[in-house]
Amino acid sequence: MKTLRDVKIGETARVAKIHGQGNIRRRIMDMGITKNVDIYVRKVAPLGDPIEINIRGYELSLRKEDASIIEVI
């Protein structure tokens, strides 16, 4: 299983599934990260956290912990 955390800078991935439960899953979906949406990884902070992505025309920063529950293809 490949997660958003594993995607390299400059790559695009498509969301296959969002793992997790309750409030965390709802918060991620409210940010526009839903099944079959494309995510472009723009940058990763020098210490690796957070990850900056481009999704649905806007930029978003995610913690590694949150990125690890987003399964991508």
N, CA, C and O of each residue as an XYZ file, in Angstrom:
292
protein
N       0.842     -1.177      0.000
C       0.000      0.000      0.000
C       0.892      1.248      0.000
O       1.791      1.380      0.831
N       0.636      2.141     -0.926
C       1.384      3.397     -1.027
C       0.513      4.507     -0.461
O      -0.674      4.599     -0.774
N       1.110      5.344      0.372
C       0.365      6.447      0.957
C       0.881      7.777      0.413
O       1.922      7.828     -0.243
N       0.156      8.833      0.685
C       0.562     10.169      0.251
C       1.909     10.538      0.854
O       2.661     11.313      0.262
N       2.215     10.005      2.001
C       3.497     10.260      2.654
C       4.676      9.743      1.815
O       5.781     10.276      1.912
N       4.449      8.710      0.994
C       5.495      8.090      0.183
C       5.711      8.765     -1.170
O       6.695      8.470     -1.849
N       4.819      9.658     -1.573
C       4.908     10.315     -2.878
C       6.047     11.339     -2.844
O       6.164     12.116     -1.897
N       6.871     11.332     -3.873
C       8.036     12.229     -3.951
C       7.630     13.616     -4.446
O       6.568     13.785     -5.045
N       8.473     14.586     -4.194
C       8.250     15.958     -4.648
C       8.173     15.978     -6.174
O       9.002     15.371     -6.852
N       7.181     16.674     -6.704
C       7.014     16.793     -8.145
C       6.158     15.698     -8.764
O       5.910     15.729     -9.969
N       5.702     14.735     -7.980
C       4.865     13.653     -8.492
C       3.393     13.941     -8.209
O       3.042     14.672     -7.282
N       2.550     13.341     -9.037
C       1.104     13.432     -8.857
C       0.580     12.045     -8.525
O       1.014     11.055     -9.114
N      -0.335     11.974     -7.602
C      -0.935     10.707     -7.209
C      -2.446     10.875     -7.126
O      -2.944     11.984     -6.932
N      -3.167      9.780     -7.273
C      -4.625      9.798     -7.183
C      -5.053      9.083     -5.904
O      -4.551      8.005     -5.588
N      -5.970      9.684     -5.183
C      -6.449      9.103     -3.930
C      -7.270      7.853     -4.222
O      -8.215      7.888     -5.009
N      -6.896      6.744     -3.577
C      -7.624      5.492     -3.718
C      -8.576      5.284     -2.545
O      -9.706      4.830     -2.722
N      -8.100      5.626     -1.330
C      -8.912      5.408     -0.140
C      -8.370      6.252      1.002
O      -7.172      6.524      1.077
N      -9.261      6.659      1.882
C      -8.852      7.374      3.084
C      -9.119      6.453      4.272
O     -10.263      6.111      4.573
N      -8.043      6.066      4.930
C      -8.172      5.231      6.117
C      -8.402      6.155      7.309
O      -8.429      7.375      7.146
N      -8.561      5.613      8.457
C      -8.795      6.457      9.625
C     -10.274      6.502      9.939
O     -11.109      6.017      9.175
N     -10.578      7.090     11.073
C     -11.946      7.069     11.535
C     -12.349      8.409     12.127
O     -11.506      9.210     12.532
N     -13.627      8.627     12.167
C     -14.187      9.768     12.878
C     -13.748     11.130     12.392
O     -13.768     11.430     11.198
N     -13.346     11.956     13.362
C     -13.041     13.354     13.084
C     -11.874     13.549     12.138
O     -11.897     14.468     11.320
N     -10.859     12.713     12.227
C      -9.693     12.864     11.349
C     -10.096     12.649      9.900
O      -9.749     13.445      9.027
N     -10.826     11.577      9.646
C     -11.271     11.285      8.281
C     -12.181     12.401      7.763
O     -12.036     12.834      6.620
N     -13.096     12.860      8.575
C     -14.014     13.934      8.166
C     -13.250     15.213      7.858
O     -13.558     15.892      6.879
N     -12.257     15.555      8.680
C     -11.468     16.774      8.468
C     -10.723     16.704      7.140
O     -10.688     17.683      6.394
N     -10.125     15.547      6.840
C      -9.402     15.378      5.579
C     -10.354     15.504      4.399
O     -10.024     16.149      3.403
N     -11.517     14.901      4.498
C     -12.493     14.995      3.410
C     -13.021     16.428      3.258
O     -13.296     16.868      2.142
N     -13.160     17.141      4.349
C     -13.611     18.541      4.287
C     -12.591     19.443      3.598
O     -12.953     20.491      3.064
N     -11.319     19.045      3.607
C     -10.278     19.817      2.927
C     -10.280     19.554      1.418
O      -9.497     20.160      0.685
N     -11.145     18.664      0.955
C     -11.242     18.387     -0.474
C     -10.513     17.133     -0.905
O     -10.468     16.828     -2.097
N      -9.944     16.402      0.032
C      -9.238     15.167     -0.300
C     -10.245     14.032     -0.255
O     -10.584     13.517      0.810
N     -10.716     13.655     -1.440
C     -11.700     12.596     -1.568
C     -11.216     11.572     -2.588
O     -10.220     11.794     -3.277
N     -11.916     10.465     -2.678
C     -11.536      9.394     -3.592
C     -11.479      9.902     -5.035
O     -12.333     10.675     -5.469
N     -10.460      9.454     -5.765
C     -10.238      9.746     -7.191
C      -9.789     11.170     -7.502
O      -9.769     11.553     -8.672
N      -9.431     11.962     -6.504
C      -8.920     13.302     -6.774
C      -7.393     13.220     -6.929
O      -6.734     12.447     -6.233
N      -6.841     14.024     -7.845
C      -5.399     14.042     -8.069
C      -4.738     15.021     -7.108
O      -5.245     16.116     -6.864
N      -3.587     14.600     -6.562
C      -2.825     15.428     -5.626
C      -1.403     15.565     -6.152
O      -0.747     14.567     -6.450
N      -0.932     16.793     -6.263
C       0.430     17.081     -6.701
C       1.237     17.502     -5.474
O       0.843     18.423     -4.758
N       2.358     16.835     -5.231
C       3.205     17.161     -4.087
C       4.179     18.259     -4.509
O       5.067     18.025     -5.329
N       4.012     19.465     -3.943
C       4.846     20.615     -4.296
C       6.164     20.636     -3.543
O       7.227     20.750     -4.153
N       6.103     20.527     -2.217
C       7.319     20.586     -1.415
C       7.134     19.804     -0.122
O       6.026     19.470      0.297
N       8.279     19.535      0.480
C       8.297     18.925      1.805
C       9.221     19.786      2.651
O      10.300     20.166      2.197
N       8.817     20.094      3.860
C       9.626     20.931      4.749
C      10.980     20.278      5.007
O      11.102     19.057      4.914
N      11.991     21.070      5.329
C      13.347     20.537      5.535
C      13.434     19.365      6.511
O      14.237     18.454      6.310
N      12.628     19.377      7.549
C      12.649     18.263      8.492
C      11.609     17.194      8.148
O      11.414     16.247      8.910
N      10.943     17.346      6.999
C      10.009     16.342      6.517
C       8.556     16.555      6.901
O       7.687     15.822      6.430
N       8.276     17.518      7.727
C       6.905     17.730      8.164
C       6.634     19.226      8.230
O       7.377     19.901      8.943
N       5.680     19.795      7.583
C       4.579     19.215      6.827
C       4.907     19.023      5.342
O       5.988     19.368      4.865
N       3.929     18.461      4.641
C       4.011     18.249      3.199
C       3.076     19.266      2.547
O       1.922     19.402      2.954
N       3.570     19.980      1.538
C       2.730     20.951      0.839
C       2.240     20.331     -0.455
O       3.037     19.860     -1.268
N       0.922     20.330     -0.646
C       0.327     19.719     -1.834
C      -0.534     20.726     -2.578
O      -0.915     21.763     -2.035
N      -0.830     20.406     -3.819
C      -1.751     21.189     -4.626
C      -2.910     20.264     -4.974
O      -2.711     19.200     -5.560
N      -4.112     20.670     -4.612
C      -5.301     19.855     -4.838
C      -6.469     20.754     -5.207
O      -6.718     21.763     -4.548
N      -7.182     20.385     -6.260
C      -8.367     21.129     -6.711
C      -8.098     22.620     -6.897
O      -8.978     23.447     -6.656
N      -6.881     22.964     -7.325
C      -6.554     24.355     -7.616
C      -6.090     25.183     -6.428
O      -5.888     26.388     -6.577
N      -5.914     24.592     -5.269
C      -5.390     25.360     -4.143
C      -4.287     24.590     -3.430
O      -4.150     23.378     -3.594
N      -3.512     25.306     -2.644
C      -2.386     24.708     -1.924
C      -2.806     24.388     -0.502
O      -3.592     25.107      0.116
N      -2.260     23.293     -0.002
C      -2.630     22.803      1.310
C      -1.415     22.168      1.961
O      -0.620     21.518      1.283
N      -1.263     22.344      3.246
C      -0.183     21.688      3.983
C      -0.783     20.619      4.880
O      -1.777     20.847      5.570
N      -0.156     19.439      4.857
C      -0.610     18.313      5.666
C       0.516     17.793      6.528
O       1.674     17.790      6.112
N       0.188     17.359      7.708
C       1.178     16.691      8.547
C       1.439     15.305      7.987
O       0.576     14.721      7.332
N       2.639     14.775      8.247
C       2.974     13.424      7.798
C       1.991     12.399      8.351
O       1.613     11.447      7.668
N       1.594     12.608      9.573
C       0.654     11.692     10.229
C      -0.654     11.606      9.441
O      -1.198     10.518      9.251
N      -1.156     12.754      8.985
C      -2.392     12.776      8.202
C      -2.156     12.191      6.810
O      -3.010     11.476      6.286
N      -1.018     12.487      6.217
C      -0.703     11.964      4.879
C      -0.571     10.443      4.885
O      -0.802      9.800      3.861
N      -0.208      9.871      6.010
C      -0.003      8.417      6.070
C      -1.309      7.630      6.068
O      -1.279      6.414      5.879
N      -2.454      8.278      6.271
C      -3.721      7.542      6.216
C      -4.433      7.716      4.867
O      -5.549      7.232      4.680
N      -3.774      8.414      3.928
C      -4.344      8.613      2.594
C      -3.658      7.657      1.632
O      -2.492      7.845      1.282
N      -4.383      6.633      1.207
C      -3.828      5.646      0.268
C      -3.942      6.185     -1.151
O      -4.999      6.672     -1.553
N      -2.852      6.098     -1.909
C      -2.835      6.627     -3.276
C      -2.388      5.548     -4.270
O      -1.812      4.525     -3.901
N      -2.680      5.824     -5.544
C      -2.214      4.965     -6.633
C      -1.450      5.803     -7.628
O      -0.964      5.281     -8.631
